[in-house]
Amino acid sequence: MDPFLQWGLAAIAGGGSAGTLHLATMGGRAITTGSTAAMGNIPYAIAEDGIAGILPILVNFGVDKSDLTILAILVLVSVLFLVVVLLCVAVFAIKWIVNRRQVPT
């Protein structure tokens, strides 16, 4: 195969994986910002950084890039879900504590 064609196809395939992952993280960041008043952005950013550090290592061990894209999206969605659930539990706990401390008049 011609090297120009080979590298062109590689750039398209790599760009597709990177674009898919970026859209997933961007959408997750928007959901985290909207649902948690931006308080969930820190754990979400930590998960993004962790994935960005681990995926290149896994690629060097021979794991397929398309599998890693799916794995990264699943991890980010899981972190997003966990952040939203934990913040909902915290809000309900705070409301419960505040309602218990109110003295009836």
Rosetta silent file (secondary structure, phi, psi, omega in degrees, C-alpha in Angstrom):
SEQUENCE: MDPFLQWGLAAIAGGGSAGTLHLATMGGRAITTGSTAAMGNIPYAIAEDGIAGILPILVNFGVDKSDLTILAILVLVSVLFLVVVLLCVAVFAIKWIVNRRQVPT
SCORE:     score description
SCORE:     0.000 S_00000001
   1 L     0.000  143.736  178.050    0.000    0.000    0.000 S_00000001
   2 L   -62.834  131.694 -178.179    1.194    3.499   -0.756 S_00000001
   3 H   -58.850  -35.307  178.810    2.586    5.137    2.443 S_00000001
   4 H   -62.599  -44.688  179.039    0.630    8.346    1.790 S_00000001
   5 H   -66.566  -41.260 -179.669   -2.625    6.378    1.592 S_00000001
   6 H   -60.909  -47.245 -179.836   -1.651    4.267    4.602 S_00000001
   7 H   -71.349  -32.292  175.946   -0.944    7.303    6.816 S_00000001
   8 H   -64.225  -44.311  177.541   -4.032    9.104    5.526 S_00000001
   9 H   -66.504  -37.223  178.183   -6.254    6.192    6.512 S_00000001
  10 H   -64.290  -39.444  179.173   -4.506    5.938    9.879 S_00000001
  11 H   -66.388  -39.222  178.609   -5.153    9.639   10.533 S_00000001
  12 H   -65.686  -45.533 -179.200   -8.816    9.254    9.631 S_00000001
  13 H   -65.650  -44.328  178.621   -9.238    6.191   11.868 S_00000001
  14 H   -65.934  -39.328  177.784   -7.361    7.778   14.771 S_00000001
  15 H   -65.224  -35.060  177.362   -9.239   11.027   14.375 S_00000001
  16 H   -65.215  -43.115  178.046  -12.528    9.151   14.442 S_00000001
  17 H   -65.621  -45.241 -179.640  -11.638    7.454   17.725 S_00000001
  18 H   -65.241  -40.078  179.110  -10.368   10.691   19.239 S_00000001
  19 H   -64.857  -40.840  178.327  -13.420   12.597   18.021 S_00000001
  20 H   -63.311  -45.505  179.580  -15.799   10.017   19.464 S_00000001
  21 H   -65.282  -39.794  179.695  -14.061   10.080   22.821 S_00000001
  22 H   -65.941  -40.576  177.418  -13.947   13.878   22.858 S_00000001
  23 H   -63.258  -38.505  178.950  -17.667   14.133   22.098 S_00000001
  24 H   -65.927  -44.482 -179.918  -18.396   11.695   24.916 S_00000001
  25 H   -68.654  -36.856  178.953  -16.293   13.627   27.424 S_00000001
  26 H   -65.775  -42.564  177.615  -17.706   16.950   26.272 S_00000001
  27 H   -65.674  -40.025  177.165  -21.265   15.674   26.633 S_00000001
  28 H   -64.510  -38.965  178.489  -20.459   14.207   30.036 S_00000001
  29 H   -64.678  -39.500  178.125  -18.934   17.479   31.180 S_00000001
  30 H   -64.856  -41.034  178.514  -22.091   19.329   30.100 S_00000001
  31 H   -66.574  -42.843  179.031  -24.269   16.873   32.003 S_00000001
  32 H   -62.306  -43.108 -179.823  -22.038   17.083   35.080 S_00000001
  33 H   -64.495  -44.443 -177.530  -22.083   20.865   35.013 S_00000001
  34 H   -71.893  -38.264 -174.074  -25.838   21.071   34.601 S_00000001
  35 H   -87.436  -21.012 -176.788  -26.858   18.376   37.060 S_00000001
  36 H  -119.193   12.757 -177.504  -24.391   19.086   39.861 S_00000001
  37 L    54.939   40.283  177.375  -23.968   22.870   39.577 S_00000001
  38 L    69.405    3.703  178.330  -20.358   22.209   38.450 S_00000001
  39 L   -75.495  -21.107  178.771  -19.469   20.461   41.726 S_00000001
  40 L   -87.517   -0.797 -178.192  -19.079   17.146   39.897 S_00000001
  41 H   -67.957  -30.682 -178.752  -16.553   18.530   37.444 S_00000001
  42 H   -66.953  -51.955  177.266  -13.588   17.762   39.706 S_00000001
  43 H   -62.961  -34.316  179.247  -14.182   13.984   39.969 S_00000001
  44 H   -66.332  -40.862  177.766  -15.075   13.929   36.301 S_00000001
  45 H   -66.443  -36.537  176.956  -11.827   15.711   35.388 S_00000001
  46 H   -63.572  -42.049  177.687   -9.859   13.281   37.554 S_00000001
  47 H   -64.117  -41.299  177.608  -11.460   10.377   35.668 S_00000001
  48 H   -60.251  -44.950 -179.658  -10.638   12.038   32.337 S_00000001
  49 H   -65.524  -39.104  177.749   -7.011   12.498   33.373 S_00000001
  50 H   -62.863  -42.563  178.171   -6.782    8.930   34.608 S_00000001
  51 H   -65.399  -41.538  179.579   -8.133    7.611   31.335 S_00000001
  52 H   -64.174  -28.080  177.904   -5.774    9.842   29.377 S_00000001
  53 H   -84.243  -33.029 -175.562   -2.860    8.403   31.338 S_00000001
  54 H   -84.012  -37.852 -175.299   -3.888    4.753   31.247 S_00000001
  55 H   -59.216  -44.240  177.995   -5.062    4.386   27.631 S_00000001
  56 H   -62.075  -32.411  177.103   -1.667    5.042   25.995 S_00000001
  57 H   -66.335  -43.342  178.715   -0.118    2.441   28.269 S_00000001
  58 H   -65.169  -36.127  177.633   -2.752   -0.110   27.266 S_00000001
  59 H   -62.792  -39.262  178.957   -2.219    0.692   23.586 S_00000001
  60 H   -66.504  -23.077  175.980    1.488   -0.068   24.010 S_00000001
  61 L   -87.797    2.689  173.092    0.542   -3.486   25.386 S_00000001
  62 L    96.334   13.318  177.399   -1.413   -4.237   22.216 S_00000001
  63 L   -75.974  139.199 -177.333   -5.009   -3.533   23.210 S_00000001
  64 L   -66.042  138.168 -177.368   -7.166   -2.504   20.240 S_00000001
  65 H   -63.717  -35.447 -179.359   -7.937    1.231   20.048 S_00000001
  66 H   -67.442  -35.011  175.646  -11.629    0.730   19.329 S_00000001
  67 H   -65.737  -37.246 -179.907  -11.973   -1.352   22.497 S_00000001
  68 H   -68.449  -35.293  177.358  -10.243    1.390   24.455 S_00000001
  69 H   -62.367  -45.772  178.797  -12.613    4.036   23.118 S_00000001
  70 H   -63.870  -42.043  178.388  -15.588    2.017   24.307 S_00000001
  71 H   -61.688  -43.915 -179.787  -13.869    1.392   27.652 S_00000001
  72 H   -63.390  -42.433  178.781  -13.119    5.085   28.127 S_00000001
  73 H   -63.689  -42.515  178.965  -16.705    6.069   27.359 S_00000001
  74 H   -63.891  -40.007  178.408  -18.026    3.466   29.794 S_00000001
  75 H   -64.882  -44.510 -179.446  -15.691    4.661   32.559 S_00000001
  76 H   -64.962  -39.813  177.802  -16.683    8.301   32.047 S_00000001
  77 H   -65.850  -38.830  178.465  -20.397    7.456   32.038 S_00000001
  78 H   -64.650  -43.859  178.470  -19.908    5.408   35.210 S_00000001
  79 H   -63.380  -42.574  178.116  -18.079    8.258   36.935 S_00000001
  80 H   -59.125  -45.963  179.373  -20.774   10.685   35.823 S_00000001
  81 H   -62.407  -43.929  179.947  -23.489    8.423   37.220 S_00000001
  82 H   -62.882  -42.475  179.360  -21.606    7.984   40.489 S_00000001
  83 H   -62.718  -45.738 -179.288  -21.089   11.734   40.901 S_00000001
  84 H   -63.787  -43.377  179.840  -24.769   12.494   40.286 S_00000001
  85 H   -64.186  -45.503  179.957  -25.914    9.770   42.692 S_00000001
  86 H   -63.147  -38.844  178.251  -23.510   10.877   45.433 S_00000001
  87 H   -69.415  -35.396  176.238  -24.560   14.495   45.095 S_00000001
  88 H   -64.737  -42.696  177.282  -28.250   13.545   45.239 S_00000001
  89 H   -62.152  -42.052  179.332  -27.607   11.544   48.407 S_00000001
  90 H   -63.346  -42.348  179.670  -25.705   14.500   49.889 S_00000001
  91 H   -64.152  -44.530  178.698  -28.533   16.923   49.073 S_00000001
  92 H   -65.606  -37.141  177.798  -31.157   14.649   50.613 S_00000001
  93 H   -65.086  -42.272  179.088  -28.985   14.121   53.711 S_00000001
  94 H   -64.980  -43.162  177.670  -28.517   17.867   54.144 S_00000001
  95 H   -62.187  -40.175 -179.692  -32.260   18.481   53.731 S_00000001
  96 H   -64.345  -43.028  179.399  -33.025   15.753   56.273 S_00000001
  97 H   -64.788  -43.740 -179.868  -30.572   17.241   58.802 S_00000001
  98 H   -64.703  -41.956  179.954  -31.943   20.759   58.302 S_00000001
  99 H   -67.263  -32.800  177.793  -35.554   19.577   58.660 S_00000001
 100 H   -70.385  -32.775 -176.836  -34.718   17.686   61.869 S_00000001
 101 H   -82.268  -14.603  179.945  -33.094   20.705   63.463 S_00000001
 102 L   -71.371  133.881  179.404  -35.989   23.040   62.784 S_00000001
 103 L   -91.625  127.036  178.769  -38.021   23.719   65.862 S_00000001
 104 L   -67.208  140.114 -179.343  -41.788   23.708   65.273 S_00000001
 105 L  -106.166    0.000    0.000  -43.448   26.995   66.133 S_00000001
